[in-house]
Each structure stands twice: as structure tokens, then as C-alpha cells.
Amino acid sequence: MKEINEKNDIVKLKNTQESDLDFVVEWEHQPDNAQYVGQWTREQHRVSLSQEDILHLSIEERSTNKLIGSTKTIQVRRLC
């Protein structure tokens, strides 16, 4: 899997870790988010972390190092 660690003054984009998955699943199922992102089970997310054709990313707030979102909407799947 490609290693991602991009940041600006406000947020950091990083590879999702297994320890992030409880947050990711909860975040996806919040009513304000659920209408915009698909909902996966924790197991689907866990499996995707080791798949070469999926880039699973999370967003952290830099000032607190707390997760503030999941980037399932930016997951990249190879189509060929």
C-alpha cells in the first residue's frame, strides 16, 4: 500500500490504521454524513486496509491530532 502523509496548517491526510476504524464506522453512520458516503462494516474497512487496489485515508486535525473524518469518498480503486 502506498504511504500517504500529507498535511497543511489545519489538517493531515494519512493512511487509515486499524485503530482508526471504530471512529471511521461511527463517522460514516452519523446522519449528517450517511447521506453522502456509503456505509461499510468495520470488517469491510479492515480488509480494505490490506488491499493493494484501495487507498483508505483518514483526516486528522493537526492542532489536536484527533480524527475528524474518513476519506472513504476519496478511496481509489483501480478499474483495470
C-alpha positions in Angstrom: 0.0 0.0 0.0 1.2 3.5 -0.8 2.2 5.5 2.2 0.4 8.9 2.5 1.3 11.6 4.9 0.2 15.0 3.5 -0.6 18.0 5.7 -1.3 21.7 5.7 -1.6 24.1 8.7 -5.1 22.7 9.5 -5.4 19.0 8.6 -3.3 15.9 8.0 -4.3 13.3 5.4 -2.9 9.9 6.4 -3.3 6.2 5.8 -6.1 4.8 8.0 -4.9 2.4 10.7 -6.9 -0.4 12.2 -7.0 1.6 15.4 -9.0 4.3 13.5 -11.8 2.0 12.3 -14.2 2.5 15.2 -14.1 6.2 14.5 -14.5 5.7 10.8 -17.6 3.4 11.1 -19.2 5.8 13.6 -18.4 8.8 11.4 -20.0 7.1 8.3 -23.2 6.3 10.2 -23.8 9.8 11.6 -26.9 11.2 10.0 -25.1 14.3 8.6 -22.5 12.1 6.9 -24.5 9.0 5.9 -26.4 10.7 3.1 -23.1 11.5 1.4 -20.9 8.3 2.0 -21.6 4.6 1.8 -21.5 2.7 5.0 -19.1 -0.2 5.4 -18.9 -2.6 8.3 -15.8 -2.5 10.4 -14.7 -5.8 8.8 -15.0 -4.4 5.3 -12.8 -1.4 6.3 -10.3 -3.7 8.0 -10.0 -5.9 4.9 -9.6 -2.9 2.7 -6.5 -1.7 4.6 -4.5 -4.6 3.2 -5.9 -4.5 -0.4 -3.4 -3.1 -2.9 -6.2 -1.5 -5.1 -7.7 0.5 -2.3 -6.2 3.6 -0.7 -8.0 4.1 2.6 -7.3 7.5 4.1 -8.3 9.4 7.3 -8.2 13.1 8.2 -6.7 14.4 11.4 -6.9 17.9 12.8 -3.3 19.0 13.2 -3.8 21.1 16.3 -5.2 18.1 18.3 -4.1 15.1 16.3 -7.7 13.8 16.5 -9.5 12.2 13.7 -12.1 14.5 12.2 -13.2 12.5 9.1 -12.9 9.5 6.9 -12.0 9.7 3.3 -14.0 6.8 2.0 -15.2 9.2 -0.6 -11.6 9.6 -1.9 -10.8 5.9 -1.8 -9.1 5.0 -5.0 -9.9 1.7 -6.7 -8.0 0.6 -9.8 -10.5 -0.1 -12.5 -8.3 -2.2 -14.8 
